[in-house]
């Protein structure tokens, strides 16, 4: 379980440079946190992430994309990331500035997510781009690897369960 009150206070900066918090970007519903990259074999998952956002946004759900160049597959500037995501993939869900997901300088959000064990007992370093953390409003969460598509039944079924 995650301390959702603490999680909502984690500071973030949007792709456009706005200072905000996790809670301000995601509200108090369910959230799918994804470390994204524009030049990765999994980049087409943006399309499925956007479809999830459109399907469930009226049910207190948000996809939150956090670009990371930790695996050397993200563009140089936040402006180029924003432009590519909007024009190529039609992304409307909130995205942050580039963050580190592993190591001493990992973003506080990722330090929190990788330290806690999910409902399957998984924790530890981010292994690759497009690793997903589905977080319920009460703090339960489930971690999905990069090869799990955003529209995979195991992810969507859990989301629907937690939204009901």
N, C-alpha and C positions, 0 to 999 in steps of 0.2 A: 504494500500500500504506500502511496505517496501522500505527503502532507500537502493537500491541494491549496490550503490557505497560503502556505509558504511558497508553493509553486507559482501561484497567481501573482506574487510580488517580484518574481525574477525579472530583472531589467532586460529589455531587448531594444534593438534599434532596427527600424524597418529599412527596406531597400532604398527608400527615398530619404533616409537619414533622420527620421523622426524618433525621438526617444519615447519609449512606452514600456509596458510590462506584458508578461505572458497573459495575465488575466484580462488586460485591456484589449489585447488582440483576439483572445479566444472566448471570452465570456466565461460562464460557469457551466457550460455543457460539456459534452464529450469532445475530445481533441485527438487528431492524428498528427503527431510530430514526425517529420521526415527530414533527414539530411539529404539535400538534393545537390545535383551537379549537372551542368548543361552539356557536358561532353563525355557522357558515360553510356555504356551499353544499356543501362536501365533508364536513361532519360525519357524514353517514350512513356514511362509510367506517369509523367506529368498529365497526360490525357486522362488516365484513369483517376488520378488524384482530383483533377478538376471535376470529373463526373461525380465522384463521391461528394465533393463540396456542393455541387448543384443539387444533387438528390437529397441530401440530408441537412443542408444549412437551415432550413425552416424548422428543424427538429433539434435545435440547440447543439449543432455539431460544426466543427471547424477543422479544416486541414491547415496546418502551419508548416510552411517550408522554410528550412534553414540551410541556405547554400553553404557549402564547405569546399575548400580547395585542399583539404588535408590529404586527399588521394590524387591530387594533381589533375583534376578533371573539371574544374570550374573556371569560368571566364574571369578576366582581370578586374573589371569594374562592376559595381552594383548596377550602374546604368545599363551596361550591356546585358547583365543577367535579367533585369526587369524587362528590357526590350525583347529579348529572345523568348522569355516565358510568356509574355503577353501576345506577341505576334505569331509565334510558331505553335504554342500550345493553348492559347486562350486562357491563361491562368488568371483567376480572379481571387483566389484565396490569399491570405496574408503571407508575406515573405519577409525575412529579416536580412540584415546585412550578412556578409560571409562570417562564419564562426568556425572555431576549432572544435572538434568533437571528441578528441582524445588528448591525453597528455596533461602536463602541468598547466598549460594555458587553455585547456578546454573551457568552453563557455559554461557558466554555472548551471544552466539548464541541463546540459549533457552530463555534467558531474553528478547532478541529482539523479537523472534517469539511469545512468550506467552503474551507479552505486547500489541502487535498490533492486531487489529480486522481483521479477514479475510473477504472475499467477502460475507460471510453469517453472519457477525457480531459476530463471535465466537472469544473469547480470554480466557486467564486464564491458570491455572496450567495444566501440563501434567497429565492425569488421569491414564495411564498405559503404559506398553511397546507397541511398534509398533504403536504409534501415528504418523501420517504422515502430513508433510507440503509440499504441492506442490507449488513451487515458479516459477512464470513466469519471463522471462528476464527483464520485465519492472517493477517488484516489486509487481504485483498482486499475491495473494497467497490464497490457500484454505487449510483448515485443515480437516483432515479425522481421525476418531477415530480408535482405535486398531482393531475393528471388521470389518472395511472396508478392504477387501483384496486388495493387490496392483494391481490386474487385474480386479477390480470391474469396471463396465461400467462408473459410475460417475467419477471415478478417471482417467481412460484411456481417456474418452471423453474430459475431461477438458485438459489433457495433450496434446492430439492431436490438440485441438482448440488453445492452447497457442503456439504450435510448428509451426502452419501454418501461 
